[in-house]
Amino acid sequence: MPTVFRDGPYRYYWFSQEPDEPPHVHVDRGTCSAKFWLRRVALARNMGFPAHELRRIREVVERRQPELLEAWNGFFGHERG
């Protein structure tokens, strides 16, 4: 599970076995976890984050979307979906 970056208590990462999915990023804090699509930033899944934290995380993903997409393409070697 390569970590892309950390922001405070949040870890932004992806699973190396998901190269055939569209670009996305997972975010964890403690036992909470979320997944955001990157091409058009959208919440794919939430497990435990309250709404106010999801808004903050989404803002970070939107602000860093170009960097995340570039890192995705660099890691997986291609763009999918």
C-alpha distance (Angstrom), angle and dihedral (degrees) to the residues before:
residue distance angle dihedral
M1 . . .
P2 3.80 . .
T3 3.79 113.6 .
V4 3.81 111.5 -133.8
F5 3.82 94.3 -171.1
R6 3.78 144.1 -38.3
D7 3.78 126.1 -124.3
G8 3.79 113.2 -171.4
P9 3.81 107.4 -57.7
Y10 3.83 92.7 -12.6
R11 3.79 125.5 98.7
Y12 3.83 116.5 -158.5
Y13 3.82 113.1 -160.0
W14 3.78 147.3 131.8
F15 3.77 136.5 -134.6
S16 3.79 113.0 -109.0
Q17 3.83 90.6 -140.8
E18 3.84 93.7 64.0
P19 3.83 102.5 75.5
D20 3.81 94.2 127.4
E21 3.80 94.5 58.7
P22 3.79 121.1 88.9
P23 3.82 113.4 -92.3
H24 3.78 111.5 -71.0
V25 3.77 142.0 147.5
H26 3.79 132.0 -137.5
V27 3.80 120.6 -142.2
D28 3.80 125.4 -162.1
R29 3.77 136.1 -176.5
G30 3.79 116.0 171.9
T31 3.80 107.0 -49.5
C32 3.83 94.1 -18.5
S33 3.79 120.3 99.0
A34 3.81 136.7 178.2
K35 3.79 137.1 177.1
F36 3.82 124.1 -148.5
W37 3.80 128.1 -168.0
L38 3.80 110.7 -130.3
R39 3.79 108.6 -157.9
R40 3.79 91.5 64.7
V41 3.77 102.2 10.4
A42 3.79 107.5 -119.9
L43 3.77 136.9 145.4
A44 3.80 110.3 -101.6
R45 3.81 98.5 177.4
N46 3.79 140.0 -5.2
M47 3.75 127.0 -163.4
G48 3.78 110.6 -178.4
F49 3.80 107.5 -27.1
P50 3.82 114.4 129.2
A51 3.81 116.9 -127.6
H52 3.81 95.4 -102.5
E53 3.81 91.6 56.2
L54 3.80 92.3 46.5
R55 3.81 89.2 54.6
R56 3.79 90.8 52.1
I57 3.80 93.0 46.5
R58 3.81 91.6 47.7
E59 3.82 90.0 52.2
V60 3.80 89.5 53.9
V61 3.82 91.8 47.8
E62 3.82 91.3 48.6
R63 3.80 92.8 47.8
R64 3.80 92.4 47.9
Q65 3.82 97.4 35.9
P66 3.85 95.7 115.6
E67 3.80 91.1 50.0
L68 3.82 91.8 46.5
L69 3.82 92.8 49.3
E70 3.80 91.2 48.0
A71 3.80 91.0 49.4
W72 3.83 90.9 47.1
N73 3.80 91.6 51.9
G74 3.79 91.8 44.9
F75 3.80 93.2 49.5
F76 3.80 98.0 43.3
G77 3.80 94.2 32.6
H78 3.79 95.1 -130.0
E79 3.78 144.3 42.1
R80 3.78 118.8 -103.1
G81 3.77 135.8 -168.8
